[in-house]
Amino acid sequence: MLSQQTIRLSLPSKGRLESGALDFLSAAGLQVFKTNPRQYQAELPALPELRVIFQRPGDIVVSVRQGSIDFGITGLDMIEEKCGDKDEILILHDALGFGNCALTMAVPETWKTITNIASLKEFSASLETPLRVATKFPVLTKRFLDKNNIPHSLITAEGTLESAPTIGYADMISDLVSTGQTLLDNRLRPLSDGIIQHSQAVLIANRKALQTSPGVLEMARRLLEYIEAHLRAKDNFLVIANMRGENAEVIAKKIFTQTSVGGLQGPTISSVIVRDDGPHWYSATIVVRRDHLPQAISELRLIGGSGIIVSPITYIFEEEPPLYKAMLKILE
């Protein structure tokens, strides 16, 4: 049994969100180890004070809200559905970059004239009974349909929703869509403006725990530091190029004439020790955004760069995580 002092992080227990969370944490240097794949507890050696628990995505939100869990990674869709009093939960990071999907209204393909919410509303007005909508997200779905003044009857389901219109226990569905292939396979079509909630994985924490426990607050800083440094690094490469020049200042001036090779604050330039007498060589090291890499290589060649080495970056740490500063401000 866990002690009251144990700091807990809850992760999704199954599906793409579980694998996404484990892969993301591993890439960030926070690999999770299970001694038994059937167990719902695990270790995180990089942060030994943190105990990992596995729960269903919706239960993660409830546990963090109630305070039995300090931190959680789950979908924004589940947070909006089950957060209750939002003051009890603080979103520490709202874009972890995996688990992307959208809660969407979908109708049978046979409803040829119903393509958007306006046509659905017109259609529902012609019916003698409210539209039957099957969903796993009754709170968000009801809010959306009420906002659009569409009479409806919600059917809450936990299993596969896509078959509901075919079987006949619902007229349409509200469900999570990522690629849309599952809808297509079941002869369903999303409404063009039927997105209820965009979602991806986010990091959340119990607000009271952050305010009352120095250990939880420090763990929030460490988690955000790893996560932000990793996310910042994954969009960049470390580029090293050899360049001829009279001195480091001359090399730097050449680099600053280009648009994609300025680095974070500027290039790091060091002397290259050569075997024979000849031109002075320097090694210039810069950080280049992933989407700017082809242009950066061309620019380095243009100003005399050669022997160019490109390496991935694991982390880019700032003096203090910006999101940690933002969290402290919220907690004031």
C-alpha positions in Angstrom: 0.0 0.0 0.0 1.3 3.5 -0.9 2.1 5.9 1.9 0.5 9.3 2.1 3.9 10.9 1.3 4.3 9.1 -2.0 4.0 11.4 -5.1 1.9 9.7 -7.8 1.7 10.1 -11.5 -1.2 8.3 -13.3 -0.9 7.1 -16.9 -3.5 5.6 -19.3 -3.8 1.9 -18.8 -4.5 0.8 -22.4 -4.7 1.7 -26.0 -2.9 4.3 -28.1 -2.9 6.8 -25.3 -1.0 4.4 -23.1 1.6 3.5 -25.7 1.9 7.2 -26.7 2.5 8.2 -23.0 5.2 5.5 -22.5 6.9 6.4 -25.8 6.8 10.1 -25.0 8.2 9.7 -21.5 10.9 7.4 -22.7 12.0 9.8 -25.4 12.1 12.5 -22.7 14.5 10.5 -20.6 11.7 9.3 -18.2 11.4 5.7 -19.1 8.8 3.8 -17.1 9.6 0.2 -15.9 7.0 -2.4 -15.1 8.2 -5.5 -13.2 5.1 -7.3 -14.4 3.1 -6.2 -17.5 -0.1 -7.1 -15.6 0.6 -4.8 -12.7 -0.9 -1.4 -12.4 2.1 0.2 -10.7 5.5 1.0 -12.1 8.8 2.7 -11.4 10.3 5.7 -13.0 14.1 5.5 -12.2 14.9 9.0 -13.4 12.5 10.4 -10.7 12.6 7.7 -8.0 10.3 9.8 -5.7 7.5 9.4 -8.2 5.3 6.3 -8.3 3.5 5.5 -11.5 -0.1 4.2 -11.5 -2.1 3.0 -14.5 -5.7 4.0 -14.8 -8.4 4.4 -17.4 -8.2 7.9 -19.0 -11.4 9.1 -17.4 -10.4 7.8 -14.0 -7.1 9.7 -14.1 -9.1 13.0 -14.3 -11.3 11.9 -11.3 -8.3 10.8 -9.2 -6.4 14.0 -9.8 -9.5 16.1 -9.1 -10.1 14.3 -5.8 -6.4 14.5 -4.8 -5.7 10.8 -4.6 -3.3 11.2 -7.5 -0.9 14.3 -7.8 -0.2 14.2 -11.5 -1.8 12.7 -14.6 -1.3 12.4 -18.3 -4.6 12.0 -20.2 -6.6 13.4 -23.1 -8.0 16.9 -23.0 -11.3 15.4 -24.1 -11.5 13.5 -20.8 -10.6 16.5 -18.7 -13.4 18.6 -20.3 -15.8 15.7 -19.8 -15.0 14.8 -16.2 -13.2 17.7 -14.6 -16.2 18.9 -12.6 -14.9 22.0 -10.7 -12.0 23.1 -12.8 -10.4 24.9 -9.9 -9.3 21.5 -8.5 -7.3 20.6 -11.6 -4.4 22.6 -13.1 -3.3 21.9 -16.6 0.5 22.1 -16.5 1.2 21.3 -20.2 -1.6 21.4 -22.8 0.3 20.1 -25.8 2.4 17.0 -25.3 2.1 16.2 -29.0 0.5 12.7 -29.0 -3.0 11.3 -28.7 -4.4 13.8 -31.2 -8.1 13.4 -32.0 -11.4 15.2 -32.0 -14.8 14.5 -30.4 -17.0 14.7 -33.5 -20.7 14.3 -34.5 -21.1 11.6 -37.2 -24.2 10.5 -39.1 -24.9 7.5 -41.4 -23.7 7.9 -45.0 -27.3 7.4 -46.1 -28.3 10.8 -44.7 -27.2 12.4 -48.0 -28.6 15.9 -47.3 -27.3 16.2 -43.8 -23.8 17.6 -44.0 -23.5 20.1 -41.2 -25.1 21.3 -38.0 -27.6 23.5 -39.7 -29.0 20.7 -41.9 -29.0 18.4 -38.8 -31.1 21.0 -36.9 -33.5 21.3 -39.8 -33.8 17.5 -40.0 -34.4 17.1 -36.3 -37.2 19.6 -36.4 -39.1 17.4 -38.8 -38.9 14.3 -36.5 -41.6 13.3 -34.1 -39.1 12.2 -31.5 -35.7 13.6 -30.5 -32.6 12.3 -32.2 -31.0 9.4 -30.4 -27.2 10.1 -30.0 -24.9 7.4 -28.8 -21.7 8.7 -27.0 -19.1 8.1 -24.3 -19.0 11.8 -23.7 -22.5 12.8 -22.5 -21.5 16.1 -20.8 -19.7 17.5 -23.9 -22.2 16.2 -26.4 -25.2 17.5 -24.5 -23.5 20.9 -24.1 -22.8 21.0 -27.9 -26.3 19.9 -28.9 -28.0 22.3 -26.4 -25.9 25.2 -27.7 -27.1 24.4 -31.2 -30.8 23.9 -30.1 -31.0 20.4 -31.4 -33.6 18.2 -29.6 -31.9 14.9 -28.6 -31.9 11.9 -26.4 -28.4 10.7 -25.2 -27.5 7.1 -25.1 -24.4 6.6 -23.0 -22.4 3.6 -24.2 -19.0 2.1 -23.2 -18.5 -0.3 -26.1 -18.1 0.3 -29.8 -20.3 3.2 -30.9 -19.8 2.9 -34.7 -22.3 0.1 -35.0 -25.1 1.9 -33.0 -26.9 3.3 -36.1 -26.6 0.0 -38.0 -28.0 -2.0 -35.1 -30.7 0.6 -34.5 -30.3 1.7 -30.9 -29.1 5.2 -32.0 -29.6 7.4 -35.0 -26.1 9.0 -34.9 -23.0 9.1 -32.8 -20.6 11.5 -31.0 -17.2 9.8 -30.8 -13.5 10.4 -30.9 -12.1 10.6 -34.5 -8.4 10.6 -35.4 -8.0 9.4 -39.0 -11.6 8.9 -39.8 -11.0 5.4 -41.1 -13.2 3.7 -38.5 -16.1 5.9 -39.4 -15.6 5.2 -43.1 -15.5 1.4 -42.4 -18.8 1.6 -40.6 -20.5 3.8 -43.3 -20.6 6.9 -41.1 -19.7 10.5 -42.1 -18.5 13.3 -39.8 -20.5 16.6 -40.1 -18.3 19.3 -41.6 -18.7 21.6 -38.5 -19.5 18.8 -36.0 -16.3 18.9 -34.0 -17.2 19.2 -30.3 -13.7 19.1 -28.8 -10.2 19.0 -30.2 -8.0 16.8 -28.0 -4.4 15.6 -27.4 -2.5 14.4 -24.4 -1.9 16.9 -21.6 -0.2 16.9 -18.2 -2.4 17.8 -15.2 -2.0 18.2 -11.5 -4.0 18.6 -8.3 -4.0 22.3 -7.5 -4.2 21.8 -3.7 -1.3 19.4 -3.7 0.8 22.0 -5.6 -0.1 24.6 -3.1 0.4 22.6 0.1 3.2 20.1 -0.7 6.7 21.4 -1.4 7.6 17.9 -2.7 4.8 17.9 -5.3 5.6 21.5 -6.3 9.3 20.5 -6.9 8.2 17.4 -8.8 6.1 19.6 -11.1 9.2 21.7 -11.8 11.2 18.6 -12.6 8.5 17.1 -14.8 8.1 20.3 -16.8 11.8 20.8 -17.1 12.3 17.3 -18.7 9.1 17.7 -20.9 9.8 21.2 -22.1 13.5 20.5 -22.8 12.6 17.4 -24.8 9.8 19.1 -26.8 12.1 22.0 -27.6 14.9 19.7 -28.6 12.8 17.4 -30.9 12.1 20.3 -33.3 15.8 21.1 -33.6 19.1 19.7 -34.8 22.7 20.3 -33.7 24.8 21.3 -36.8 28.6 21.5 -36.9 30.5 22.8 -39.9 34.1 23.4 -40.6 34.9 26.9 -42.0 37.9 28.8 -43.2 38.5 32.3 -41.8 40.9 34.8 -40.3 39.4 34.5 -36.9 36.2 33.6 -35.0 34.7 37.0 -35.4 34.9 36.9 -39.2 33.3 33.5 -39.2 30.5 34.8 -37.0 29.8 37.7 -39.3 29.5 35.4 -42.2 27.0 33.3 -40.3 24.9 36.3 -39.3 24.5 37.3 -42.9 22.3 34.2 -43.4 18.7 33.7 -42.1 18.6 30.1 -40.8 22.0 29.5 -39.1 22.0 32.0 -36.2 21.6 29.3 -33.5 19.8 30.0 -30.2 21.7 33.1 -29.2 24.5 32.7 -31.8 27.1 30.3 -33.1 29.7 28.6 -30.9 33.0 28.9 -32.8 36.3 27.1 -31.9 39.7 26.7 -33.5 40.4 23.5 -35.5 44.0 22.3 -35.0 45.3 21.1 -38.4 48.4 19.0 -39.1 50.0 21.3 -41.7 50.5 25.0 -42.1 47.8 26.6 -44.1 44.5 28.5 -43.8 42.9 28.9 -40.4 40.0 26.5 -39.8 37.2 26.9 -37.3 34.4 24.7 -36.2 31.0 26.4 -36.0 28.3 24.8 -33.9 24.7 26.0 -34.2 21.2 24.8 -33.3 18.9 24.7 -36.4 15.1 24.2 -36.5 14.1 20.9 -38.1 12.1 22.6 -40.8 14.9 25.0 -41.6 17.6 22.2 -42.0 17.8 22.1 -45.9 18.0 25.9 -46.1 20.6 25.9 -43.3 22.8 23.4 -45.1 22.7 25.5 -48.3 23.5 28.7 -46.4 26.5 27.1 -44.6 27.8 25.9 -48.0 27.3 29.3 -49.5 29.6 30.9 -46.9 32.2 28.2 -47.1 31.0 25.5 -44.7 32.1 21.9 -45.3 32.3 18.6 -43.4 28.8 19.4 -42.1 27.6 17.1 -39.3 23.9 17.0 -38.2 22.9 15.3 -34.9 19.6 15.0 -33.1 19.2 16.8 -29.8 17.9 15.2 -26.6 17.2 18.3 -24.5 17.4 22.1 -24.7 17.2 23.3 -21.1 16.4 27.0 -20.3 17.3 28.7 -17.1 13.9 27.7 -15.7 11.0 26.1 -17.4 8.6 28.8 -18.7 5.6 26.7 -18.0 6.8 26.3 -14.4 7.0 30.1 -14.0 3.4 30.3 -15.5 2.2 27.7 -13.0 3.7 29.6 -10.0 1.9 32.7 -11.2 -1.4 30.9 -11.3 -0.9 29.5 -7.9 -0.2 32.9 -6.3 
